[in-house]
Amino acid sequence: MLLIKLSFVLFLYKGVDKLLDESTLISNTLNGDIQSFALLVQAYQGQLYNFIYKMTKSKEDTEDILQDVFVKVYNNLYKYNNNYRFSTWIYSITLNTIKSSLKKKKLRPSGCNIDDFIEEIPSFDDSPELLIEVKEHYKEIIEIIDSLKEKQKTAFILRYIRDFSYKEIGKIMGISQEAAKMKVHRAKSILAKKIAGMRKEGDFE
């Protein structure tokens, strides 16, 4: 299928002012409607950019990976299984593209940036006490998250920043739902224990 430059897609989007639901946009794109694909790009480019940047800490790499992601999405859209949310599918492609890019450069995913994290405070609906700690001690929390193993951190970000279910996280990361749940819970446990330790030592006021 034809490769499309992201800049060209965004150029086409400027003339589009009609919002359609994702299933319609996907169907229209598969039928050759480039403007519908431009709307899909518009809907996801911001959140995907933030997700990629959290893992790479490089604007140049983020922009390159983002464009590569949308090229892959366009070329493989016919493979999308609508039994899953489109966001699950596109995040799976994004994560694999990040890994591939970093592997080529022999780099590891970078840490979170405090300013980026503040913009997207996680919603700890099942752990309100943890949310209070996060809001009060951004810098310390970011350092703890950065210390997590790569897969734990990825699962944690997908769950509490991007609000994916455990089943969706498993699909994105290529692991089982239970494994995804365990990684998130392990990350939360580490976070809680380190917060407790820092509070005991007086690092948290």
C-alpha angles and dihedrals in degrees: 000000000000117000113229126204111232091225090056091051092051090049090056091048092064090075095048119094103156117097117211133181118264097252091054092046091050092048092047092048091052087053091055102266104144093183090063090054088050088058091051089052091050092050095053109025096087099050093040091050090053092047093049093045091052088058100040106027088208123109091200093051091043093054092047093048092045092054090046090051094054092046088053091046091052095045094046101035091111088065094058112121109215090205084084130055112267089232090060091053096046093047090051090055090046095052092048091048091051091051092047093049094048091045091055089052091041091235133137124228109277128234128270121272116234094221092050092047094051089057091059109038108188118245105233095188091161094043109040093163090057090051090056091053092048093052093049099043110034098156096049092045092051090052090052092048089050089055092058120104113266097255093044091052093046092050091046093052093046091050103042104025102032094030098225120162120245090253091054092046089053090051092048095047096039095242135110123277090247092050090051091050091049093051092050092046091047090052091049091048092052090046093050094046094049091047089051090049093049091047090052090051091049096248090124113060 
